[in-house]
Structures are given as structure tokens and as C-alpha cells.
Amino acid sequence: MTDFSVLDLVPVREGGNVGEALEAATELARNAEDNGCKRFWVAEHHAMAGIAGGATSVVLAHIGNATSTIRIGSGGIMLPNHTPFQIAEQFGTLDALFPGRVDLGLGRAPGAGPELQRALRKDLHRAAEMFPQDVAELMALMAGDTAIHPTPGLGAKPEFWMLGSSLFGARLAAQLGMPYAFASHFAPDHLDAALELYRRDFQPSEDWEKPHVMVAMNLFVADTEEEAEYLASSQLQAFVALRTGTPGKLPPPVRGYRDQLPAPAQAMLAHIGQASAIGTPQQAAQAVEAFVGRTGADEVIFGGSMFDPEARCRSLALAMNRLRA
């Protein structure tokens, strides 16, 4: 049976603030737990006015305290932004607070311009080149295979995941025998090739005897297809703003938004939309089932920021009720 989970960017709405975004994320996590989702992941982004999950481990601690059974994790930690020792301490703390519930998803993309590199005091492009070594060091720190032992961190047992949107992450996940999550919700180009490579080259590890794949989808569900498209328009606007170099806070929805766009922008959204489920519960379930059929995924994780937090909770509940029927 396919497992379903939630990915949250902790979006900050136009006219809203970070506190409200964190409250909405907490309610979404509770909703996900109540509706039988397996995981609730938070993504790390920095210096973006519309995303409040930058201090990912802190957000996860709050989410963990607000829930009781759902797994909590990073989708993901961008390891070039940190040292392996820091992440060992942070996720060692989370593992001690919420034993058996913590996932540590790791990504390579530095995703930073010169200003952020200066703020983080890191050469992020050089750090990205060290990503495979840093992943191995992080695992060794928690296993006690290093001269210095992080406390907390030593003996911690988070579930490690490799995240990716290219063949690089798929190849590394296969070499290390890790589960692999593909960011198909915003970068679907290499999806099929990456999954084929990962499964073909997978090397069994102590924790995973066979490949394990998660794919990401955008999910927008309402009573009618028109209403679902309306709810999706906030994220569609955010995608267009990001791709045109003008990111900001999450805007309110606009009816008929796609039809107002020039052809290149419509094509860009259609391309991204191949990993989306927008419509009624039946339509969304059909889209999810078709995507699972295409990818053979073991798990699906749902993104999809909405301006109205209650609408996103309802969207998830409608989808889960149908998918679990």
C-alpha cells in the first residue's frame, strides 16, 4: 500500500506574519496526523520573505510537541549550509525528544547568492562539492565512528533520506543504500531517469535491503474543479514570481489566473503540473494513482501552499478520505 505524507514550506501570506505561518503549519501537521499521513516534512529555505522554515530543526521541535504519532522530518536540510557536526547535534536532539519519529532528509543544492553565502560565512558552491563526504561524516558522527562524539547526536537513529531533482542524488542514494525522495513537484525533468538509475544501482545497506522511492506532488482539492484551481492559483503565482526573479509572500488566489498569463508562463506551469493533483477528490485521487503507476513510488508526499490554511487542511482531508477509501 502506498503511504502518503505532507511537505510544508511554512508559507507566509501577504498581510500575514511568521507567527501565523508557524501556527498554520502546526494545524496542518495535526490534520495530517488525524488523516493517517505517515510523515510531515519541513523544507529549509533562507532569506525568502514568503517561507518561514529556515530554522528547520526548531520548527520540527514545535511540530513534534504538537503531534504524537506522525513522523517529523526535513525535506530537506541543505547540508552545504551547515557542518555535519551541527546537524548531528540538532537531529540528535530531535531524536532524543521524539524517538522513532524523526526523518533526516538531506539535499545538496546550495540555492544561495553572494549575500546569503556571506551571511552563512560559507563558500556554498565548494561545500556542495563536499556533499557526499559530508553525508558520510554525518552518519559516522551519529554512529560513533569519529574521534569527536556529538552530544546529543551520538547513537541517534533518525531515518536518513536522500533528496534530489537530478541524477546526482539518485546515484548517491543508490551507492549509500538510502531511501530516495524526488522533488517532482517543482523539477520533474529528470524524474524517470533518476528513478531508473536509483533502482538499477541500489546497494543494500544495514537499514534498507531494497530501493525505496518517494515522489512529491502538488495537491489542491475542493468540492469542484474550479474551486481547486482557484486555491492552487496562490502557489502558481508564487512559481511564476520565483522563476521571474521576484519572489515574495504568498499572494491571495485569483480566479482564472492561468488564462491571464502569457503563453511561456502557461507552458512553464503546465510542465510543472505533470506532478500535480488539482480537482475534486475523485479527480485528485485519479491523478495520484496515475502518478504512482508511472513512478512505482512507495510513498507520495504532498506539497501545495494555499493562502487559506483551513482550505489546505480541508484539501488534505478530502484527498486522504478518497485515497484511503
C-alpha positions in Angstrom: 0.0 0.0 0.0 1.2 3.5 -0.9 2.0 5.8 2.1 1.1 9.5 1.9 2.8 12.4 3.7 2.9 16.2 3.7 5.6 18.7 2.7 5.3 22.2 4.1 7.2 25.3 3.3 5.6 27.2 6.2 4.4 29.9 3.8 4.0 33.5 5.0 0.9 35.1 3.4 0.7 38.6 2.1 -0.6 40.6 5.1 0.4 37.8 7.4 3.5 37.2 9.6 5.8 34.4 10.6 3.9 33.6 13.8 0.8 33.0 11.8 2.7 30.8 9.3 4.1 28.6 12.1 0.6 28.3 13.7 -0.8 27.2 10.3 2.0 24.7 9.9 1.2 23.2 13.3 -2.5 22.9 12.5 -1.6 21.3 9.1 0.6 18.7 10.9 -2.2 17.8 13.3 -4.6 17.5 10.4 -2.1 15.3 8.6 -1.7 13.0 11.6 -5.5 12.8 12.1 -5.9 11.8 8.4 -3.4 9.0 8.5 -0.4 10.6 6.9 2.9 9.0 7.6 5.3 12.0 7.7 5.3 15.7 8.0 8.3 17.3 6.4 9.5 20.9 6.5 11.8 22.4 3.8 14.8 24.6 4.5 14.9 27.9 2.7 16.7 31.1 3.7 16.2 34.8 3.2 12.8 34.4 1.5 10.0 36.6 2.8 7.4 34.0 1.9 8.9 31.0 3.6 9.4 30.6 7.4 11.0 27.2 7.7 14.6 28.4 7.7 15.4 27.2 11.2 14.1 23.7 10.2 15.1 21.8 13.3 13.4 24.4 15.6 10.2 24.2 13.6 10.3 20.4 13.8 10.7 20.5 17.5 7.5 22.6 17.8 5.6 20.3 15.3 6.8 17.3 17.3 5.4 18.7 20.5 2.1 19.4 18.8 1.6 15.9 17.5 2.1 12.4 18.9 2.5 9.7 16.2 3.3 11.2 12.8 6.9 11.2 11.7 8.5 14.6 11.5 11.5 15.5 9.3 13.4 17.7 6.9 12.5 17.8 3.3 15.2 18.7 3.4 18.2 20.0 5.2 20.6 21.6 2.7 23.8 20.1 4.1 26.2 22.6 2.3 24.7 25.3 4.5 25.9 23.6 7.7 28.6 21.4 9.2 27.8 17.7 9.7 28.5 18.2 13.4 25.8 20.9 13.8 23.2 18.7 12.1 24.2 15.7 14.2 23.6 17.8 17.3 20.3 19.2 16.1 18.8 16.0 14.9 20.3 14.1 17.8 18.2 16.4 20.0 15.1 15.8 17.9 15.7 12.1 18.1 16.0 12.2 21.9 12.8 14.3 22.1 10.8 12.2 19.7 12.4 8.7 19.5 11.4 6.7 16.5 9.7 9.6 14.8 12.4 11.7 13.2 13.5 11.7 9.5 16.6 13.5 8.2 16.3 14.3 4.6 19.4 15.7 3.0 19.9 17.8 -0.1 22.9 19.2 -1.9 21.6 22.4 -3.6 23.2 25.5 -2.0 20.5 27.7 -3.5 22.2 30.9 -2.4 23.5 34.1 -4.0 26.6 36.0 -2.7 24.6 37.8 0.0 23.5 34.6 1.7 26.9 33.0 1.3 28.3 35.9 3.2 25.6 35.7 5.9 26.2 32.0 6.4 30.0 32.5 6.2 30.3 29.6 3.8 31.5 29.0 0.2 28.3 27.1 -0.6 29.4 26.0 -4.1 32.6 24.5 -2.7 30.6 23.0 0.2 28.2 21.4 -2.3 31.2 19.6 -3.9 31.9 18.1 -0.5 28.3 16.8 -0.1 29.0 13.1 -0.4 31.8 13.3 2.1 29.7 15.4 4.5 26.8 12.9 4.3 29.2 10.1 5.2 30.7 12.2 8.1 27.2 12.9 9.5 26.3 9.3 9.5 29.7 8.4 11.1 29.2 11.1 13.8 25.9 9.5 14.9 27.3 6.0 14.7 30.3 6.9 16.9 32.8 6.3 14.2 34.6 9.6 14.6 37.2 11.0 17.1 34.7 13.5 18.5 31.3 12.5 19.6 28.4 14.9 19.3 26.2 15.1 22.4 23.3 15.0 21.6 23.8 13.0 18.4 25.9 10.0 19.3 23.7 6.9 18.9 20.8 8.9 17.4 18.7 6.9 14.9 16.9 9.3 12.6 15.7 7.8 9.3 18.1 9.1 6.7 16.8 10.1 3.3 18.5 11.4 0.2 16.6 14.2 -1.6 17.1 15.2 -5.2 15.9 16.6 -8.5 18.7 15.2 -10.7 20.7 12.1 -11.3 23.4 13.1 -8.8 21.2 12.5 -5.7 19.8 9.2 -7.3 23.3 7.9 -7.8 24.4 8.8 -4.3 21.3 7.4 -2.7 21.9 4.1 -4.5 25.5 3.9 -3.5 24.7 4.5 0.2 21.6 2.3 0.3 19.3 5.1 1.3 15.7 5.8 0.5 15.3 8.4 -2.2 12.8 11.3 -2.4 12.5 13.1 -5.8 11.3 16.7 -6.0 9.0 16.2 -8.9 6.6 18.8 -7.6 8.8 21.6 -8.9 11.5 19.9 -11.0 10.1 16.9 -12.9 12.5 16.8 -15.8 14.8 14.0 -14.6 12.2 12.0 -12.7 12.0 8.9 -14.7 15.7 8.7 -15.5 16.6 9.3 -11.8 14.3 6.6 -10.5 15.6 4.1 -13.1 19.2 4.8 -12.1 18.5 4.6 -8.4 16.7 1.3 -8.6 19.2 -0.2 -11.0 22.3 0.7 -9.0 20.9 0.4 -5.5 23.4 -1.2 -3.0 21.7 -2.8 0.0 22.6 -1.3 3.4 22.1 -2.2 7.0 18.9 -0.3 7.1 17.5 -0.9 3.6 17.6 -4.1 1.7 15.9 -2.8 -1.4 15.2 0.6 -3.1 12.5 2.8 -1.5 11.1 5.7 -3.5 9.1 8.8 -2.5 7.8 11.3 -5.1 6.4 14.7 -4.5 3.2 16.1 -5.9 1.3 19.4 -5.5 -2.2 18.7 -4.1 -5.2 21.1 -4.4 -8.6 19.5 -3.7 -12.0 21.1 -3.3 -15.7 20.3 -4.0 -15.4 21.5 -7.6 -12.5 21.6 -10.1 -13.0 25.3 -10.5 -12.6 25.9 -6.7 -9.5 23.7 -6.6 -7.9 25.6 -9.4 -8.7 28.8 -7.6 -7.0 27.6 -4.4 -4.0 26.5 -6.5 -3.5 29.9 -8.0 -1.6 31.3 -5.0 1.1 28.8 -5.5 1.0 29.2 -9.2 1.6 32.9 -8.8 4.5 32.1 -6.4 6.0 29.8 -9.0 5.8 32.5 -11.7 7.3 35.1 -9.3 10.2 32.8 -8.3 11.0 32.0 -11.9 10.9 35.6 -12.9 13.2 36.7 -10.1 10.5 38.5 -8.0 9.7 36.1 -5.1 7.7 37.4 -2.2 5.0 36.4 0.3 2.3 34.0 -0.8 -0.4 36.0 -2.7 -4.1 35.6 -2.4 -5.8 33.4 -5.0 -7.0 34.8 -8.3 -9.8 33.2 -10.4 -8.9 32.4 -13.9 -5.2 33.1 -13.2 -3.7 30.7 -15.8 -5.8 32.3 -18.6 -4.3 35.7 -17.8 -0.7 34.6 -18.3 1.4 34.8 -21.5 2.0 31.6 -23.3 5.5 31.0 -22.0 4.3 31.2 -18.4 1.4 28.9 -19.1 3.8 26.4 -20.6 6.0 26.6 -17.6 3.1 25.9 -15.2 1.8 23.1 -17.4 5.3 21.5 -17.3 5.5 21.7 -13.5 1.9 20.5 -13.3 2.7 17.0 -14.5 3.2 16.2 -10.8 0.0 17.9 -9.6 -3.4 16.7 -8.5 -5.9 19.5 -8.8 -9.7 19.0 -8.7 -12.4 17.1 -6.9 -11.5 14.3 -4.5 -12.1 11.8 -7.3 -10.1 13.7 -9.9 -7.2 14.2 -7.4 -7.2 10.5 -6.5 -7.1 9.5 -10.1 -4.1 11.8 -10.7 -2.3 10.5 -7.7 -2.9 6.9 -8.7 -1.7 7.6 -12.2 1.5 9.2 -10.9 2.1 6.2 -8.6 1.5 3.9 -11.6 4.1 5.9 -13.7 6.8 6.0 -11.0 6.1 2.9 -9.0 6.6 5.0 -5.9 6.4 3.5 -2.4 5.3 6.9 -1.0 3.9 10.2 -2.1 4.5 13.4 -0.3 2.0 16.3 -0.9 3.1 19.9 -1.2 0.9 22.8 -2.3 0.8 26.1 -0.4 -2.6 27.8 -0.1 -3.5 31.3 1.0 -6.2 30.0 3.4 -4.7 27.5 5.9 -8.1 26.0 6.6 -8.6 25.3 2.9 -5.3 23.4 2.8 -6.3 21.3 5.8 -9.7 20.5 4.1 -8.0 19.8 0.8 -5.8 17.2 2.5 -8.7 15.6 4.4 -10.8 15.3 1.2 -7.9 13.7 -0.6 -7.0 11.3 2.1 -10.6 10.2 2.6 -10.7 9.3 -1.1 -7.3 7.7 -1.3 -7.9 5.6 1.8 -11.4 4.5 0.6 
